[in-house]
Amino acid sequence: MRARPVSHGSAAVGVVLSAILAVPAQAGPLPWLPPPVNICGETGFDPVNRLPDPAAPPAPVLPPSIDIPIWVPQLTPVPIPDPPHDNTRVAQIPLPSDPCRNPCPEVRDTPEPESESTDESASTGSAIALPRIRINPEIEPIPIPVPGGESEPVQVAPTPVVRPIERGPVGAPVVPTRVESVRLVEQVTGHGSANRTDMRWQVDGTDLGLFWETEPGKVAMVFGDTFGEGWAYGGAGSDAADWRSNVLAYSTDKDLSDGITIDSMVQDSACHAAELLGSRKIKNWETTTIPTSGFALGKRQFLSYMSVNHWSKIPGMWLTNYGGLAYSDDGGQTWTKDQHARWENMFGLGRFQVAAMVPQGDYVYMFGTPNGRIGSIGLARVRKADVLNKTAYQYWVDGDWAPAAENSATPLVHGTASELSVRFDEESRQWQMVYLDSVAGQIVLRTAGQPQGVWTSTVPLVSTEMYPKAYGGFIHPWSTARDLYFTMSAWDSYNVYLMHARLNPPR
């Protein structure tokens, strides 16, 4: 393990966060505790559902304001084709030996301690303040394509490949793994985290945190929509809060029992994490581009991602344009979206919009779900040499590997799934799958002997009753059959947490 710039095992953090040990997945709420504090005295975010602070003043009876949204259509010119992405990059400056010292004071001042609120509306007097009624115009863009300027170079389409139908029978059922305990290890990102990503890379709010091993001894960790200075607690930030659709970090930390140290991030300027995959940031055209998995084949790195048309007002739902693949030949510093490795979302029915891709043996396996959180899991495979050739993919349909059958793929398991993460465990020779079951309100684990199953029934890891609005569940590649480490996101605090599940696999 590399030397840590921050002690994740400090008493202040450890006592609070390690209090959640061996708690059943359905438990909650827990007794009140003060929020966690890192070694620099900065207060973090506790994602646990807890009882109210008994010393806190009573909550106001009425909200201070009530917003009434008014839909306002707006014609929005969209220059096409997409302009080239800005690939300006700078090297990581050495982080200070003192973890509490600001590495870039010229970029961002160290925040002053928060003062006591003097808001009269928070007084405990007998008068009841009526909420203010506010009209909140909501701009609804109506995109209008217009001629644009320079674009990315046109890529030559790969030669079409016709694969025959091949048998793909399921394997023998395996015994479900038993979960002994699940604990929250640490807050990985944001203000109050041991990594201090807000001061070091302008990452105040972010989510996902999915992993892959880029080379022996090094993992990449990629995040979704990311916000910097100006982000406020309560979910994703505004467009003006230094919004980047995705950012990427690196870690060589092998001891995950006390947290994960981020060594560096891909940057476009000093102490500023760069956006990897560009997006148009135009609602109803392309709101954002979100990574869904990563993997390496030799020196080349790959990202699966989804192009999001717009987020729905229904929580947990969104519409994609397509699911795609991007690649990097410089260790993840810059990325190229492949123009042909795309799974279009015709009429919103595409089965492989959110993909988790895993190399194993001669193939890369692609586990996919539709847009949103209420779809089923499909499976495809492709030979490693053809991973960017969509015509070479075979889809698992009723026990066969069939070409050109993406929307006929047989569901691997019953029920709904989202934010899939899958790995093959060499020790047990079994596959592990973690995902959010939004209907059950749980992040769950399944195992199988073959990628096409038979998959076990779900084993609960995290309950959204105990961790409100939790999602994700992305497995660290250095997990084992007994120690499963995964990241969890919490919507309100909009940051990423490292979780540890102690497993008791069948012998």
LUMPA-118415 format. One record per residue: residue in one letter; x, y, z of N, C-alpha, C in turn. Coordinates in steps of 0.05 Angstrom, whole numbers, plus 5000, padded with zeros to 4 digits. Layout:
<atoms>
AXYZXYZXYZ...
</atoms>
This chain:
<atoms>
M501749765000500050005000501750255000R501050444983502550694983502050855008A503951035014503551215037501151385033R499551415054497051565052497551865058P496552045041496652325047494752405069V492752235074490752295095490352035111S490252055137489651825154486751765155H485851565139483051485139482251365166G484151265181483451125205483551305230S483351565226483351745249480951695267A481251755292479051685311476451815305A476552075297474052225292472452095270V473752015249472351895227471551605233G473551465244473051175249470851115268V470651265290468651215310465851245298V465451465283462851515272462051325250L463851295230463151135207463150835213S464950745230465050465236462950375256A461250565264459050495282456950325267I457050335240455150185225456349915217L456449735236457649475231455549255235A455649065217453948825220451048895223V450149095209447349175210445749035188P443648905194442048775173441148975152A440848885127440249065105437649205108Q435749095124433149215126432949405150A435049445166434849595190434849895184G433850055204433750345203431250445215P431150695225433450875228435250795252L437650915253439450875275439451115293P440551085317440651305336442251545325W441551785334442852025325445852015333L447552105314450452145319451252395304P453252545314454152775299455352695273P455252865252456452795226459352725229P460452565210463352505212465052745206V467452745217469352965214472052845205N473252955185475852845175478152955192I480552875185482952945201483453245202C482353395183482653685182480453835196G478653685209476453815224474153895206E474053805181471953875163469653675165T467253775167464953605171463953485145G463653215145462753075121459753035121F458852835105455952785102455452495111D453652465130452852205139450452115123P450651895107448351815090446251645105V446751595131445051405145442451535154N440351385153437751475164437951465194R437851695207438151705236435851855249L435551805274433551955290434452235293P432552425297433352715299435152765323D436852975320438553065342436653165364P436853045388434953135410435453425419A437853535413438453805421437854015400A437053925377436454105355433754235359P433354485350430754615352428754475334P426154495341424154355325424154455296A423554285277423454355249421054545245P421254735226418954915221416554755212V414254865220411754725213411154755183L411854985171411355035143414055095129P414355025104416755085090416955395086P419355505082419655795079418455885052S418255715032417155795006415955554992I414155604974412955404958413255494929D414655324913415155384885413055264867I412055424849410055324829411455324802P412055084792413455084766411655154743I412655314724411255384700412955304676W411855134659413355034636413455254615V415955304606416355514586417955394562P416655344539418155244516420055444505Q422355354495424355534485425755404461L425555524438427055424415430055454420T431455234416434355234423435955134399P437355314385439055224363441255034373V441754824358443854624365445654594341P448054714342449854674319450654384316I450554274292451354004287453254004263P455253824263455753604282456953704308D457353514326458453584352461253704348P461953914363464654024361466653844374P469253874367471353714380471453764410H471953554425472153584454474853704462D474853874482477354004491478953804507N481253714497482953524510485353644523T485153894531487354024546487753864572R490253794578490953644602493453754615V493453754641495853824657496553604676A499053584684499853374702498953434730Q498653224746498053254774500453374789I499953594803502153714819502453534844P504853524856505153364881503353474903L501853294916500153384937501753454962P500953644978502553725001502753495021S505053485035505453285056503453325078D502653575083500553635103497853615089P496353405095493853365081491853595083C492153765104490253975109491054235095R493354235081494254475067492954475039N491954715032490754745006492854734984P492654544965494754524944494654744924C492354874921492055084900490555324912P491855484929490355714941489555914920E490955914897490256104876487756024862V486955764864484555664851482155694870R482655634895480355624914481355674942D480155864956480855924984479855715002T481355665023480355485044477955605057P475655465059473255585070473455655099E472255885107472255955135470155785150P470555755176468555605192465855735189E463755565188461055665185460155795211S458856035208457856185231455056095238E454156165262451456095270449456255253S447256125246445256255230443756465247T443156695234441656905248438956945235D438156755219435656775205433256785225E431757005224429657035244427456825240S427256725215425156525210425656265225A428156235235428855985250428356015280S427356245289426856285317424556115326T424456075352422355905364420056065375G419656305365417456465374414856345367S412656465378410056345374408856415346A409956625333408856705307409556495286I407656435269408056245248408256395222A410656375209411056515184409856355161L408256485145407056355122409056325100P409056105085410956075063410456275040R412656355028412456525004411756354980I409956454963409256314939410956434916R412456254903414256344882413556204855I413356354834413056244807415856174797N416155914790418755824781418655734752P419555914733419455834705421455604700E420555404686422155174679422455174648I424855234639425355244611425354964600E423854924579423754664565424854704537P427454634533428554684506427154524484I426854644461425954514437428254534418P429954324416432454344400431854374370I433254554357433054594329435854564317P436354344302439054314290439654534270V442154644272443054844253445954764245P446854854222449554794213451654894233G453554714239455654784257458354814243G460454804259463154844248464754584249E467154604259469054384260467954154277S468553914268467553674282469853474286E469253264301471253044304471652914277P474052804272474452664246472552424243V471652374219469852154213471451894215Q470351704230471751444233470751244213V472551074203471850874184470350644198A468150564187466550344200468050084197P467949914218469249654216467849474196T469349284186468149084168466048914182P463648894171461648734184462448444188V461648344212462348064219459647924223V459547684212457147514216457947274232R457047264257457547044275455246844273P455846584274453646384274452346374301I450046254301448746194327450245964340E450946004366452445804381450945744406R451245494415449845414440451145564464G449445644483450345774507448745684531P448845424538447145324560448045454586V446145464605446745574631448445364646G449845464667451445284683449845174706A451145004721449844884745449245104765P446945084779446445284800448545284822V449045514833450945534855449445614880V450545564903449345624928449745924934P447646074941447946364946449946414968T451446634964453346724985451846845008R452846795032451546915056453147165064V451647375070452847625079453047635109E455447645120455747655149455347935160S456348135146456048415155456548605132V455448845134455949055115456549315131R458649455124459249695139460049925119L459550155128460450395114463350455122V465150445103467950485109468650785111E467950935090468551225091467051365068Q466951635071466151805050468551855032V468351795006470551794988470952074976T468852214970468952464955467552694971G468152934962466653164973467853294998H466553505007467453645031467353465055G469453465071469453295094470553015089S471052955064472252685058475252695065A476352455069479152435074480752515050N479652465026481052545001480852834995R479152985008478753275004478653344975T476953204960476753244932475753524924D474353654943473353924937475654124934M477754094951479954284950482154194931R482353944926484553844909483753834880W481253784873480453744845477753874839Q476754044856474154184852471953984847V471953774863469753574863468353594889D466153754890464653784914462353584916G461053544893458853354891459153184867T458852914870459052734848457852464855D457652284836456452024843457851794827L456751554830457651304817460351214829G462551274817465151174826465550884818L465450824792465850554783468750504776F469650254780472450184780473150004756W475750004749476949784735479949804739E481349584735484249574738485449654711T486949874711488149984687490749834680E492149754701494649604699495149474726P496849274728497349144754498049354775G496449344797497049524820495849794818K494149844797492950114794490050084784V488250244797485450234788484650524780A482850534761481550784754478850784768M477951024774475351064788473951294774V471751234760470551444744467851514756F467251774755464851874768462951994747G460452034755458452144737458352444739D456052574735455752864735457152974761T458953164757460653264778460453564780F460353664804460053954809462154054828G463054294824465054414841464054644858E465554854860464755084877461955184868G460255224888457555304882455555084885W456554824888454754604893453654634921A451054564925449854564952448554304957Y448454224982447353974991444453954981G443753714972440953674963440753564935G442753394927442653274900444553404881A444253344855445953454835445853764835G448053884825448254174826447054304802S447354574801446354724778448454734756D447554824733449454844710451755034717A451255224734453355424740455355334761A454955094772456655004794458954834783D460354934763462654804752461954514744W459954484727458854224720460654084699R461453844705462753664686461153404686S460853294662459153054659460452804671N463052804673464452574683467352644689V468552524709471352564716472552294724L475252284725476652034730478952064749A479051874768481251874788482751614786Y485151624798486851384800487551324829S487851064835488650984862490350734860T492350724878494050484881493750364909D491750454923491250374950490250084951K491749904963490949624964489549544990D489949715011488649655037486049815038L483849695032481349835031479849825057S480949695077479449655102479049915117D480750125111480350375124479750595104G479050525079478350725059480150695035I479550865015481050864990482251144986T484951144982486351394976486351454946I485451684939485751774911488451914908D490051804889492751914885492652154866S490952144846490952364826488352344811M487852554795485552564777486452674751V485052604729485552724703484753014705Q486553204697486053484701486353644676D484853854673485154044651486454304659S486754344685488254574696488954494725A490554664737491454594764489154554783C489154324797487054264818484254274806H483954184782481254184769480953934753A479153754761478653504747477353564720A478353434699477453484672474953314665E473353414647471253254636472353064614L471852804617473052604599471552594573L468952534575467152504551465352744550G465652894528464053144526461053084522S459453274529456553264524455653534515R453353534501452353794491450953954513K450153824535448853954557446454124549I444854004531442354114521440153914526K438353984544436153814550434453754525N433553504523431953404500433653364475W436353394478438153334456440353144467E442053254483443953094499444553244524T443253154546443653294572446453244583T447352994582449852914594450752644583T453252574588454252304581455352174606I454251954614454851824639456351554635P458751524646460051264644458451044659T458550804649457150584662458950354670S461250324657463250124665465850184651G468050064660470650094648472149834648F473949804629475649564629478049624611A480149454613482549484598483049234582L483949264557484949044540487749124531G489749014544492449094538492949374547K494049544530494649824537492250004532R490149904519487850074513485750054535Q484650284543482550294563479850344549F477750234560475150264548473150364570L471250524561468950614577466450554562S464550424575461750434565460450674577Y458550794562457251034572454551054560M452851224572450251274560449951574554S448851634531448251904523445351964532V445152134552442452184564441152414549N438752354539437152564525436052764546H434752654566433752824588433052644612W433252764636432352644661429352684664S428052484673425152494678424552634704K422152744706421252844732420452614751I420152374740419652134757422352044767P422752034793425351954804426251684794G428851674786429951424777429351354748M428351544733427751494705429151704687W429951614664431251784644430951664616L431451824596431351734568434051774556T435151564544437751574531437451604501N439551714488439751714459440851444450Y442951354463444251104457446151034479G447050784479449250694496451650654478G454050734487456350734469458850644483L461050624467463650564477465650784469A467450844487469651024482472250884490Y474450974480477050844486479251054490S481350974504483551154509486150994505D488051124491490650994487492851144502D492151324520494251454536493651434566G492751194574492351144602489951264614G488051364598485651484608485651784609Q487751914599487852204599485852324579T485852214555483952314535482452074523W480052134513478251914504477051984477T476551764462475251794436472651634437K470451764430467951624428467951474401D467551214402467351064377464651134363Q464751214338462351294324460651074314H461650824316460150594306459350394328A460750394350460050214372457950354390R455550354379453250494392450750314390W449250304412446750164413444550374415E443250424392441250644391438850564408N437450774418435150734435432650804419M431950634400429550684383427050664400F425450884400422950894414423250844444G425650884454426050834483426050544492L426450364472426150074478428849924477G431050074474433749944472434349784497R435349544494435849364517438649404529F440549524514443249544523444149844524Q442649994540443150274543445050334566V444850174587446550204611448049934613A450649934606452149684604454249664625A454749414634457049334650458549134635M461049194627462649034609465048914624V465348644620467448494636468948314617P471648354614473148164599473647904615Q473347674602473947424615474347214594G476647074595477346874575477747014548D476446904527476747004500474847234494Y473047294513470747474507470747714526V469247914517468248124534465248084536Y464248064561461448024565460148284572M457848334560456448584564453648524576F453448614601450848594616449448864612G447048864603445749114597442849134607T442049384612439349444620438349684603P435749724600434649954586435150204602N434350434591434550684606432650684630G433450814651431750814675432350584693R430750554714431350354735429250134737I427750094715425649884717425849674695G428349644684428649454662429849194672S429949004654431148744660433948724649I435448524657438248494650438548304626G439848404605440548234582443548194581L444448004564447247924563448047904534A450547994528451747954502454647884506R455947794485458847744486460047814459V462747874460464147934435467047854440R468347754418471147694421472747954426K474847924442476248164451477248334428A478148204406479148354384477048514369D474548444374472248574359470548754377V471648834400469948974419468749224409L469949354389468949604378467249554352N466849304346465249234322462549124331K460549294329457949214340456748974325T457448944300456348714285457348444295A459548444310460748194319459548104346Y457748254357456648174383454547954380Q454547774399452447564401450947604426Y448347564425446547624447445347354457W445147334483444147084495441147074493V440146894477437246864472436446574475D434946514496433846254501435946034499G438246074511440345864512442245864488D442046064470443846084447445146354447W447546364435448846624429448146694400A446546894397445446964371446347234361P447047274336447847534326445447714321A445947974321443848164313441248124327A441348074353438848014368438748174395E439748414394440048564419437448604434N435248654419432748704433431048444438S432248214431431047954437432447814460A434447934472435947804493434147714515T434647464524433047354546433847474573P431947564589432747674615434247464632L436347544644438047354660436647284686V435247474698433947424723431147554723H429447484741426847614744427247874759G425548064753425548314768427048534753T427148774766428349004754431149054765A432749194750435549244759436549494746S438449624759439749864748442449894760E444250044747446950094756448349834762L448549664742449849404745452849434749S453949244765456749214767457348914769V459148814752459648524750462648474750R463448264764466248184763466347874764F468647764754469147484757471147444778D470547274798472347224821474046984815E476647024811478446804804478546584826E478446674851478746484873476546284874S474046384873471746204875470846104847R471846224826471046154798468046214795Q467146424807464346504805464146794796W461846854784461247134777459647264800Q460347514804458847684824457547914810M455047964817453548184805452248344827V452648604827451448784846449848994831Y447349054840445749254827443649364846L442349584838440149694854437549564844D436149444862433449344857431549564869S430649744852429149974862426349894872V425249674862422649574872422949474901A425049324906425549224933426749434951G427849654940429149854956431749754968Q433349604951435749474961437949474940I440449504948442649424932443249134938V443348964918443348674922445748544908L446348304916448448134905447247874894R448147794871447647534860450247404851T450347144850452746994841451846784821A453746694804453246494784455846364776G455646124764457945984754458646064726Q456646164711457046254683455746524680P456646694661455446954658452446944651Q451646724637448846704630447246564652G448446494674447046374697447546074698V446145954716443846044731444846234754W443546474756444246664777442546594802T443846634825442446584850440246794855S438646744875436746944884438347184896T437047404899438347644910439047614939V441447714946442347734974442548034980P440948134999441048425004443748515016L444748745007447148865018446449125032V444949295019444349565030441349615026S440049725046437249795044436950095042T435250185024434750475022433050585045E432150405062430850495087433050595106M435250455106437450535124439250745111Y439550735085441150935070439251065050P437751265058435751385040436851475013K435451404992436151494964438851394956A439751164967442251044959441950904931Y444050904916444050774890446950694883G447250564860449850464852450450194863G452850154872453849894881455949784862F458149944858460149874838462549734852I463149494843465049314857467849404851H469549414872472349454869473649204858P475349224837476448974825478248814843W479148924865480848774883479248654906S476648634903475048484922475648194919T474748044939475247754939472547614944A472747344946470247194951469247244979R470947344997470047395025469747695031D471247855017471148145023470348294998L467848384997466748534974466748824981Y468348984967468349274970466949394946F465149584952463649714930463050004938T462550164918461750444923458750474922M457750654939454950714940454651014938S452751114924452151394922449551454938A449451694949447051774964446152044951W443552054943442652284927442852544942D441852554967441752814981444452934985S446352774995449052874999450652874972Y449652744952450752724926453752684927N454552474940457352404941457652104942V460052004942460651714939461851614965Y460951374973461851244997462950964991L464950885005466050615003464750435023M463750205014462350005031463949745031H463649595053465049335055463049135064A462748925048461048695056462848455062R462548345086463948105093462247865085L463247705068461747485056462647215068N460747025067461346755075460546575052P462346545032461646395008461446095015P459645955001459445665005462045524997R462645315011465045155004464444944983
</atoms>
